[in-house]
Amino acid sequence: MTSNAFQIRFTDLVAQQKRILPAINNRIADVLSHGQYIMGPEVFELEENLGAFSGSKHVITCSSGTDALLMALMAMGVGPGDAVFTTPFSFVATAEVIALSGATPIFVDVKPDTFNMDPVCLEEAIISLISGGNHPLPKIKKIRELSPKGILPVDLFGLPADYDAINMIADKYNLAVLADAAQSFGATYRGKKACKSPQVAATSFFPSKPLGCYGDGGALFTDDDPLAERIKSLRVHGKGADKYDNIRIGVNGRLDTIQAAVLLEKLKVFEEENQKRNLVASQYQNSLGASFVTQCVAQDCTSAWAQFALVHSKRASIIDVLKNNGIPTAIYYPKPLHCQKAFSYLGYLPDDFPVSKKLSENIFNLPIHPYLKREHQENICDLIHSALN
Ligand SMILES: *Cc1c(COP(=O)(O)O)cnc(C)c1O
């Protein structure tokens, strides 16, 4: 199967664990000895450290990235009769939470160079909903009764969306901005941590994300005091003065103390890992950038490089060559959300979002992690070049 004596992993959590295992074991042992498995001291220590890292006034950890998004929508008062604009080129959770809140997702295509929400399409979609126009809208009975409520841009593969343009449109039409920053923890937008740019940002600590725990986890970042208070209440069943005083309908959305303990140790090595991931990405760019469409990072932004993607019409044969040489690849995402059965009730056609559709047909993702060795990466690039010839 493989001609390589070594194993190249798509995401290498083994190498990272080898490095910090004693520290993680100590942290977990602390939790086992104090026994505060729910909302223990590590949860609050983590929130403080994440606040210092991000510069966000409020950090609210929670049970997953999906729950973070859902709680943010609930805290913003998004519900039935509301429209939330998002992109169809993302993981299902992005649009799923909009539907779960009772609101209607309205898809907006992405840009071919960043794979992130196209602000021009966003404004066209808003105008089409408010006063009519040519942008594709859901074919549902009550479409004319929906009121635009929010924008949910995605920082795809770790690259921040175009927040200056999106925030300007949000201000113009009085919409809230919730970022799906599940993949972009550690990225920067115009000199600040990316999660500072939208009104509120949701990240995920799923094991393979840039900052991952050993289970499910997530966090919300915001500078908005009342919004943070509502999210903290929602996280514990809509608690008021305490959890037996319930002032709103909430969820069980807490992060486990053991996961917070793991994250505290992983956060210590995060910035170094982030830089190494950026180095791997720039080496891919240098070697492959002339032959492939790759994600374009604006000069004053950085990506967290959760994924490194190539776009090429010969995707299948390149993946085959890599596979035959023991190199794992992935396809994020093979089917855009407007083509998923779960969203068929919106009545979209495949060609409604041509950029997303074309990306889903031609994109594939290469191994990327801080522990990818230079010579292994050169091997991957050589194989890809050979597959093109
Ligand atoms: C991973 C991911 C999520 C969901 O995060 P979970 O922690 O798995 O719930 C949401 N959106 C995007 C873009 C993701 O990549």
The ligand as a MOL file (V3000), in Angstrom:
LIG
                    3D

  0  0  0     0  0            999 V3000
M  V30 BEGIN CTAB
M  V30 COUNTS 15 15 0 0 0
M  V30 BEGIN ATOM
M  V30 1 C -16.4480 21.9400 13.1810 0
M  V30 2 C -17.3500 22.9620 12.6540 0
M  V30 3 C -18.5510 23.3070 13.3020 0
M  V30 4 C -19.1140 22.5440 14.4660 0
M  V30 5 O -18.2930 22.4010 15.5580 0
M  V30 6 P -18.5620 21.1790 16.5750 0
M  V30 7 O -17.6610 21.4990 17.7210 0
M  V30 8 O -18.1760 19.9210 15.8650 0
M  V30 9 O -19.9840 21.2120 16.9520 0
M  V30 10 C -19.3050 24.3470 12.7850 0
M  V30 11 N -18.9220 25.0030 11.6910 0
M  V30 12 C -17.7810 24.7030 11.0290 0
M  V30 13 C -17.4060 25.5010 9.8300 0
M  V30 14 C -16.9620 23.6590 11.4790 0
M  V30 15 O -15.8540 23.3500 10.8110 0
M  V30 END ATOM
M  V30 BEGIN BOND
M  V30 1 1 1 2
M  V30 2 1 2 3
M  V30 3 2 2 14
M  V30 4 1 3 4
M  V30 5 2 3 10
M  V30 6 1 4 5
M  V30 7 1 5 6
M  V30 8 2 6 7
M  V30 9 1 6 8
M  V30 10 1 6 9
M  V30 11 1 10 11
M  V30 12 2 11 12
M  V30 13 1 12 13
M  V30 14 1 12 14
M  V30 15 1 14 15
M  V30 END BOND
M  V30 END CTAB
M  END
